[in-house]
Amino acid sequence: MLHVLQMKRVWVGGALALAVFIGGMYYWYTVWQPDPTAESFDSGYNLTLVDYDGNEVQLSDYRRQVLVVYAWASWCPYCGAELEYLAQLKDVYGDEVMVLAVNRSEPRGDAKSFTDQLTLGEGVALLLDPTDALYKDIEGYAMPEMLFIDARGTIRFHQRGPIRKDEVHSQIKALLGE
């Protein structure tokens, strides 16, 4: 009788181990496995930008965070309104999403003068890219350009040119798995 109970435990344990293995494989292939067609932001994490106070900011500090990266310039006709809208995302998503607004190689005074006229609060991290390295890295060709990057560093959506507010929310919700 004892031998039969031991055998049942082995079978139950084996069945549970198999179920965990199959569940893990299902999770890997449906959720965690990177999309082979998706673009990685890995090279972007290697960039060093500058904040308005002159402090260096390593984009690698934002690794493993959900990011909206916005390349903008003061001469862009859409950028002011979109920067104000992006700043409001903090009220909706809190710390779940980080917005990095990267100015495209304009002098600090020009960029700051432009953003000082906007209502941004603390909703976006305003960064300067003196060499336009980010824009070149993402192979930008429109203005503005916006990247939606998941916590694994995969660019899930790359918007070239202006974007509708509902599309911003749709992309962020997809990044957050909602």
C-alpha positions in Angstrom: 0.0 0.0 0.0 2.8 2.4 0.9 4.5 1.7 -2.5 1.3 2.6 -4.4 1.0 6.0 -2.5 4.6 6.8 -3.3 4.0 6.1 -6.9 0.9 8.3 -6.9 3.0 11.1 -5.4 5.7 10.7 -8.1 3.0 10.8 -10.8 1.3 13.9 -9.3 4.7 15.6 -8.8 5.6 14.8 -12.4 2.3 16.0 -13.7 2.7 19.3 -11.8 6.3 19.7 -13.1 5.1 19.1 -16.6 2.2 21.6 -16.2 4.6 24.3 -14.9 7.0 23.6 -17.8 4.2 23.8 -20.4 2.9 27.0 -18.8 6.3 28.5 -18.8 6.9 27.7 -22.4 3.4 29.1 -23.3 4.3 32.3 -21.5 7.7 32.5 -23.2 6.2 32.1 -26.7 3.2 34.3 -26.2 4.3 37.1 -23.9 8.0 37.3 -23.2 9.7 36.2 -26.3 10.9 39.2 -28.3 9.3 39.9 -31.6 12.0 39.1 -34.2 10.7 41.9 -36.4 10.7 44.5 -33.6 13.4 47.1 -33.5 15.6 47.2 -30.3 16.5 50.4 -28.5 19.8 48.9 -27.3 22.0 51.4 -29.2 19.8 54.3 -27.9 20.6 53.3 -24.3 24.3 53.9 -25.1 23.6 57.7 -25.6 24.5 60.4 -23.2 22.4 63.5 -23.3 22.3 66.7 -21.2 19.6 68.2 -19.1 18.9 72.0 -18.9 21.2 72.3 -15.9 24.1 70.9 -17.9 24.1 67.5 -16.2 24.8 64.4 -18.2 22.0 62.0 -18.5 22.7 58.4 -19.4 19.8 56.8 -21.3 20.9 53.5 -19.9 19.5 54.8 -16.5 16.0 54.3 -18.1 16.6 50.7 -19.1 13.7 48.4 -17.9 11.2 51.3 -17.9 8.3 51.9 -20.2 9.4 55.0 -22.2 7.9 57.5 -24.6 10.9 59.1 -26.3 10.0 62.3 -28.2 12.4 64.0 -30.6 11.5 67.6 -31.0 12.7 71.1 -32.1 11.5 74.6 -31.5 11.0 75.1 -35.2 8.6 72.1 -35.4 5.0 73.4 -35.8 3.5 70.4 -33.9 6.0 70.1 -31.1 4.7 72.7 -28.6 1.2 71.2 -28.4 2.5 67.7 -28.3 5.0 68.4 -25.6 2.2 69.9 -23.5 0.0 66.9 -24.1 2.9 64.5 -23.3 3.5 66.3 -20.0 -0.2 65.5 -19.0 0.5 61.8 -19.3 2.1 61.9 -15.9 -1.4 62.6 -14.4 -2.8 59.6 -16.2 -0.1 57.0 -15.9 2.0 58.3 -13.0 5.4 56.5 -12.7 4.4 53.6 -15.0 5.6 55.6 -18.0 8.5 57.9 -18.4 8.5 60.6 -21.1 11.8 61.8 -22.4 11.6 64.9 -24.6 14.9 65.1 -26.6 15.7 68.4 -28.3 17.4 68.0 -31.7 20.8 69.8 -31.4 19.5 73.3 -30.7 21.4 75.6 -28.3 20.2 75.3 -24.7 18.9 78.9 -24.7 16.7 78.3 -27.8 15.2 75.0 -26.4 14.6 76.4 -22.9 13.1 79.6 -24.3 10.6 77.5 -26.3 9.7 75.2 -23.4 9.4 78.0 -20.9 6.4 79.3 -22.9 4.7 75.9 -22.5 2.8 74.4 -19.6 4.9 71.3 -18.9 5.3 71.0 -15.1 7.3 67.9 -14.1 5.6 65.6 -16.7 8.5 65.2 -19.1 12.3 65.0 -18.8 13.6 67.8 -21.0 16.9 66.7 -22.5 19.3 68.2 -25.0 21.1 66.2 -27.7 23.8 68.6 -29.0 25.0 66.2 -31.7 21.5 65.0 -32.8 22.7 61.4 -32.0 19.3 60.0 -31.0 17.6 61.3 -34.2 20.4 59.7 -36.3 20.3 56.5 -34.3 16.5 56.1 -34.9 17.0 57.0 -38.6 14.6 59.9 -38.2 13.3 61.7 -41.2 10.2 63.5 -40.0 9.4 65.9 -37.2 8.5 65.1 -34.6 9.4 61.5 -34.0 8.1 59.5 -31.1 9.2 56.0 -29.9 7.1 53.8 -27.6 9.6 51.5 -25.8 8.6 48.6 -23.6 10.4 47.6 -20.4 12.6 45.1 -22.3 14.0 47.8 -24.6 11.9 46.9 -27.7 10.6 49.7 -29.8 6.9 48.7 -30.1 5.9 51.7 -32.2 7.7 54.5 -34.0 5.6 57.4 -35.0 7.0 59.7 -37.7 5.3 63.1 -37.7 2.4 64.3 -35.5 0.3 61.8 -33.6 -3.3 61.8 -32.4 -3.9 61.8 -28.6 -6.0 58.6 -28.8 -3.1 56.8 -30.6 -0.7 57.9 -27.8 -3.0 56.3 -25.2 -3.5 53.2 -27.3 0.2 52.7 -27.7 0.9 53.3 -24.0 -1.8 50.8 -23.0 -0.3 48.2 -25.3 3.1 48.8 -23.6 1.5 48.4 -20.1 -0.4 45.2 -21.2 -3.8 46.8 -20.7 
